């Protein structure tokens, strides 16, 4: 099961909304409707530190929270359908109800945006969109091919049925124990195979194995296959971080602060409400104490701009390397 499902996974990945798909479904930012500066938006949100990510998108025809500072914590079905119609594959868009958690949205990373509106695009691929009922963002898309093949790929390989995977700690223990037992089985099989091999005082006919026919093939090839099986399962076992030996290796907030060079919930720069560069998303980031506005278009191409003028202002390699040195002195 593990080998065959692993081969399937090489060709069909678990459903996921790529950044390219997300950007392709966004309308151009209506800069003429932007009334609120990022500083005022952060103040309205009650932030005490600059957020890890600050970006501006459209919710259908409205720049999110940038008109009057209103916090968007729910959206209507009409808004959701309007958002879905902008998806490139949209044909005959219709609602399929709401979903809190299912096979494709089972992991905890979706918890902040649950529940979802499930929208059918009516295209030839049978695409289904998961749109957050809290923010109106498209967070996941699946196609008929992905849904069918994943029952032969990721779901058996990762032991991913919803009833188990929805409990993260329990799922992790189940996979650790199953893979651990399988490793013991592989080790015992290899050891038995080694014990039955005779290289000096051979069996009758000069054979190194006491077995004949298929049993002999199983003995000889099984030794090498067993090593392969053992290393494969061991690598999967390690990926679950047993004992949490590899936990906490991500950058700390202190490290990210050194990299950004700014922590206050302000931009400390004049904000231009209508940059001359068309974009579907604007991200405001700090790098080594310098503020940059990263503008992404529908194709995914990204341009670094000056928030005060809107003109292109590329980040130099020197700036990036210097910020990296502060990140990890």
C-alpha positions as CSV (number, residue, x, y, z in Angstrom):
1,X,0.0,0.0,0.0
2,X,2.8,2.4,1.0
3,X,4.8,1.8,-2.2
4,X,1.9,2.0,-4.7
5,X,0.3,5.0,-3.0
6,X,3.8,6.7,-3.0
7,X,4.1,6.2,-6.7
8,X,0.7,7.8,-7.2
9,X,1.7,10.8,-5.2
10,X,4.6,11.4,-7.6
11,X,2.1,12.3,-10.2
12,X,-1.0,13.6,-8.3
13,X,-0.4,15.8,-5.3
14,X,-2.8,16.5,-2.5
15,X,-5.3,19.3,-3.5
16,X,-3.8,22.7,-2.8
17,X,-4.5,26.2,-4.0
18,X,-1.2,27.6,-5.5
19,X,-0.2,31.2,-5.2
20,X,-0.5,31.5,-8.9
21,X,-4.1,30.2,-8.9
22,X,-5.0,32.6,-6.0
23,X,-3.6,35.6,-7.8
24,X,-5.2,34.7,-11.1
25,X,-8.6,34.9,-9.5
26,X,-8.2,38.4,-8.0
27,X,-9.4,41.6,-9.6
28,X,-7.2,44.6,-10.0
29,X,-7.0,46.8,-6.9
30,X,-9.3,49.7,-7.2
31,X,-6.9,52.3,-5.9
32,X,-9.4,55.1,-6.4
33,X,-11.6,53.5,-3.7
34,X,-8.8,53.2,-1.1
35,X,-9.5,55.7,1.6
36,X,-7.7,54.2,4.6
37,X,-3.9,54.2,5.0
38,X,-2.2,51.0,6.3
39,X,-1.3,52.9,9.5
40,X,-5.0,53.6,10.2
41,X,-6.0,50.0,9.3
42,X,-3.4,48.6,11.8
43,X,-4.7,51.0,14.4
44,X,-8.3,50.0,13.8
45,X,-7.2,46.4,14.2
46,X,-5.6,47.2,17.6
47,X,-2.2,45.9,16.6
48,X,0.7,46.5,19.0
49,X,3.4,45.1,16.6
50,X,3.8,45.2,12.9
51,X,2.2,42.0,11.5
52,X,4.1,39.2,9.9
53,X,2.0,39.9,6.7
54,X,0.2,43.1,5.7
55,X,-1.5,43.0,2.3
56,X,-4.2,44.6,0.4
57,X,-6.6,42.6,-1.8
58,X,-10.1,43.1,-3.3
59,X,-13.2,41.3,-2.1
60,X,-15.1,41.3,-5.4
61,X,-15.2,45.1,-6.0
62,X,-14.2,46.4,-2.6
63,X,-10.6,46.9,-1.3
64,X,-10.7,45.0,1.9
65,X,-10.9,47.2,5.0
66,X,-9.4,50.1,3.1
67,X,-12.6,52.1,2.4
68,X,-13.8,52.8,6.0
69,X,-11.8,50.5,8.2
70,X,-14.6,48.0,8.7
71,X,-13.5,44.6,9.8
72,X,-14.7,41.9,7.5
73,X,-15.6,38.8,9.5
74,X,-18.4,37.4,7.4
75,X,-19.5,37.4,3.8
76,X,-22.7,36.7,2.0
77,X,-23.4,33.9,-0.5
78,X,-23.8,36.6,-3.3
79,X,-20.3,37.9,-2.5
80,X,-18.9,34.4,-2.5
81,X,-20.4,33.6,-5.9
82,X,-19.1,36.9,-7.3
83,X,-15.6,36.0,-6.1
84,X,-15.8,32.5,-7.6
85,X,-16.9,33.8,-11.0
86,X,-13.5,35.5,-11.3
87,X,-11.7,32.1,-11.1
88,X,-10.2,31.4,-14.5
89,X,-11.9,28.0,-14.8
90,X,-15.4,29.3,-13.8
91,X,-18.2,28.3,-16.2
92,X,-21.5,27.7,-14.5
93,X,-21.0,28.7,-10.9
94,X,-23.3,27.4,-8.3
95,X,-23.3,26.9,-4.5
96,X,-23.0,23.4,-3.0
97,X,-23.7,24.5,0.5
98,X,-21.3,25.0,3.4
99,X,-18.5,22.8,4.7
100,X,-16.8,23.0,8.1
101,X,-14.3,20.2,7.7
102,X,-14.0,17.5,5.1
103,X,-11.4,15.2,3.5
104,X,-9.6,18.0,1.6
105,X,-9.8,20.7,4.3
106,X,-9.1,18.5,7.3
107,X,-5.8,20.0,8.5
108,X,-5.5,22.6,11.2
109,X,-4.1,25.2,8.9
110,X,-7.6,25.9,7.7
111,X,-9.0,26.4,11.2
112,X,-8.7,30.3,11.1
113,X,-10.9,30.5,8.0
114,X,-13.6,27.9,8.7
115,X,-16.4,27.3,7.8
116,X,-16.4,27.4,4.0
117,X,-18.8,27.9,1.2
118,X,-18.4,25.1,-1.3
119,X,-18.7,26.4,-4.9
120,X,-19.0,24.3,-8.0
121,X,-17.5,25.9,-11.1
122,X,-19.3,23.7,-13.6
123,X,-16.1,23.3,-15.7
124,X,-15.0,20.1,-17.5
125,X,-12.5,19.3,-14.7
126,X,-15.2,19.3,-12.0
127,X,-13.4,22.1,-10.0
128,X,-14.7,22.8,-6.5
129,X,-13.7,26.0,-4.6
130,X,-13.6,26.4,-0.8
131,X,-14.3,30.1,0.0
132,X,-13.9,31.3,3.5
133,X,-17.2,32.5,5.0
134,X,-15.2,34.7,7.3
135,X,-13.0,36.6,4.8
136,X,-14.4,35.8,1.3
137,X,-11.0,34.4,0.2
138,X,-10.6,31.4,-1.9
139,X,-8.5,29.1,0.2
140,X,-8.6,25.7,-1.6
141,X,-9.5,24.2,-5.0
142,X,-9.9,20.6,-6.0
143,X,-10.6,18.9,-9.3
144,X,-12.3,15.6,-10.0
145,X,-9.0,14.0,-11.0
146,X,-7.3,15.1,-7.7
147,X,-10.2,13.8,-5.6
148,X,-10.3,10.4,-7.3
149,X,-6.5,9.7,-7.4
150,X,-5.8,10.9,-3.9
151,X,-7.9,8.0,-2.6
152,X,-5.2,5.9,-4.1
153,X,-2.3,8.2,-3.3
154,X,-2.0,10.6,-0.4
155,X,-4.9,9.4,1.7
156,X,-3.7,5.7,2.2
157,X,0.0,6.8,2.1
158,X,-0.4,9.4,4.9
159,X,-3.2,7.4,6.6
160,X,-5.3,10.5,6.1
161,X,-9.0,9.6,6.5
162,X,-10.9,12.6,8.0
163,X,-12.1,10.8,11.1
164,X,-8.4,10.2,12.1
165,X,-6.7,13.2,10.6
166,X,-9.0,15.8,12.2
167,X,-7.3,14.8,15.5
168,X,-3.7,15.9,14.8
169,X,-1.9,14.5,17.9
170,X,-3.8,11.1,17.6
171,X,-3.0,10.9,13.8
172,X,0.7,11.6,14.5
173,X,0.9,8.8,17.2
174,X,-0.9,6.3,14.9
175,X,1.5,6.9,12.0
176,X,4.6,6.9,14.3
177,X,3.5,3.5,15.8
178,X,2.6,1.9,12.5
179,X,5.8,3.0,10.9
180,X,7.8,2.0,14.0
181,X,6.3,-1.5,13.9
182,X,7.0,-1.8,10.2
183,X,10.6,-0.9,10.7
184,X,11.0,-3.6,13.4
185,X,9.5,-6.1,10.9
186,X,11.9,-5.0,8.2
187,X,14.9,-5.2,10.5
188,X,13.9,-8.7,11.7
189,X,13.4,-9.9,8.1
190,X,16.9,-8.6,7.1
191,X,18.5,-10.2,10.2
192,X,16.8,-13.6,9.5
193,X,18.0,-13.3,5.9
194,X,21.6,-12.7,7.0
195,X,21.5,-15.6,9.4
196,X,20.4,-18.0,6.7
197,X,23.2,-17.0,4.2
198,X,26.3,-19.2,4.0
199,X,29.2,-17.7,2.0
200,X,32.0,-20.2,3.2
201,X,30.3,-23.4,4.3
202,X,27.7,-23.4,1.6
203,X,24.6,-25.5,1.2
204,X,24.4,-28.5,-1.1
205,X,25.1,-27.6,-4.7
206,X,27.2,-24.6,-3.6
207,X,24.2,-22.5,-2.9
208,X,24.3,-19.6,-0.4
209,X,20.7,-20.0,0.6
210,X,18.8,-23.1,1.9
211,X,15.8,-22.2,-0.2
212,X,14.8,-23.1,-3.7
213,X,12.6,-21.6,-6.4
214,X,10.6,-18.5,-5.4
215,X,11.7,-18.8,-1.8
216,X,15.3,-18.5,-2.9
217,X,14.5,-15.4,-5.0
218,X,12.6,-14.0,-2.0
219,X,15.7,-14.6,0.3
220,X,18.3,-13.0,-2.0
221,X,16.3,-10.1,-3.4
222,X,14.5,-9.6,-0.1
223,X,17.7,-8.6,1.6
224,X,18.3,-5.7,-0.7
225,X,14.7,-4.8,-1.0
226,X,14.5,-4.9,2.8
227,X,17.2,-2.3,3.2
228,X,15.3,-0.1,0.7
229,X,12.0,-0.5,2.6
230,X,13.7,0.2,5.9
231,X,15.3,3.4,4.8
232,X,12.1,4.6,3.1
233,X,10.0,4.0,6.2
234,X,12.7,5.5,8.5
235,X,12.7,8.7,6.5
236,X,8.9,8.9,6.8
237,X,9.1,8.2,10.5
238,X,11.6,11.0,10.9
239,X,9.4,13.4,8.9
240,X,6.9,13.2,11.9
241,X,9.7,14.5,14.2
242,X,9.6,11.7,16.9
243,X,10.6,13.2,20.2
244,X,10.4,16.6,18.7
245,X,14.1,16.6,18.1
246,X,13.8,19.0,15.2
247,X,11.1,21.3,16.7
248,X,11.7,25.0,17.1
249,X,14.1,25.4,14.2
250,X,12.1,28.2,12.5
251,X,13.1,31.8,12.8
252,X,12.1,33.4,16.1
253,X,10.3,36.7,16.4
254,X,13.6,38.3,17.6
255,X,15.3,37.0,14.4
256,X,12.5,38.4,12.2
257,X,12.7,41.7,13.9
258,X,16.4,42.0,13.2
259,X,15.7,41.1,9.6
260,X,12.9,43.6,9.2
261,X,14.5,46.3,11.3
262,X,11.0,47.6,12.3
263,X,8.4,46.4,14.8
264,X,6.0,49.3,15.4
265,X,2.5,49.0,13.9
266,X,3.3,51.9,11.5
267,X,4.6,52.3,8.1
268,X,6.5,55.5,8.9
269,X,6.1,56.6,5.3
270,X,3.7,58.6,3.2
271,X,1.3,56.2,1.5
272,X,0.3,56.9,-2.1
273,X,-3.3,55.8,-2.7
274,X,-2.9,55.2,-6.4
275,X,0.4,53.7,-7.6
276,X,0.9,53.8,-11.4
277,X,1.7,50.1,-11.4
278,X,-1.4,47.9,-11.9
279,X,-1.6,45.0,-9.3
280,X,-4.1,42.5,-7.8
281,X,-2.2,42.4,-4.5
282,X,-0.1,44.8,-2.5
283,X,2.1,43.6,0.3
284,X,3.9,46.0,2.7
285,X,7.1,44.6,4.1
286,X,10.1,45.8,6.0
287,X,13.7,44.8,5.1
288,X,16.6,46.1,7.0
289,X,14.6,49.1,8.2
290,X,13.4,50.0,4.8
291,X,9.7,49.8,3.8
292,X,8.8,48.2,0.5
293,X,5.5,47.7,-1.3
294,X,5.5,44.4,-3.3
295,X,2.9,44.5,-6.1
296,X,1.8,41.3,-7.7
297,X,-0.1,41.1,-11.0
298,X,-2.5,38.4,-12.2
299,X,0.3,36.3,-13.8
300,X,2.2,36.2,-10.5
301,X,5.0,38.6,-11.5
302,X,6.1,40.7,-8.5
303,X,7.4,44.3,-8.5
304,X,9.0,46.1,-5.6
305,X,7.7,49.7,-5.4
306,X,8.2,52.7,-3.2
307,X,5.0,53.2,-1.1
308,X,5.4,57.0,-1.2
309,X,5.7,57.3,-5.0
310,X,4.4,54.0,-6.4
311,X,7.4,53.8,-8.7
312,X,9.4,50.7,-9.1
313,X,12.2,50.4,-6.5
314,X,13.9,47.0,-6.8
315,X,15.4,45.5,-3.7
316,X,19.2,45.1,-4.2
317,X,21.1,42.0,-3.4
318,X,23.2,44.0,-1.0
319,X,20.1,45.0,1.0
320,X,18.9,41.4,1.1
321,X,22.3,40.0,2.2
322,X,22.8,42.7,4.8
323,X,19.4,41.9,6.3
324,X,20.2,38.2,6.2
325,X,23.4,38.9,8.2
326,X,21.3,40.6,10.9
327,X,18.9,37.7,10.8
328,X,21.7,35.2,11.7
329,X,24.8,37.2,12.8
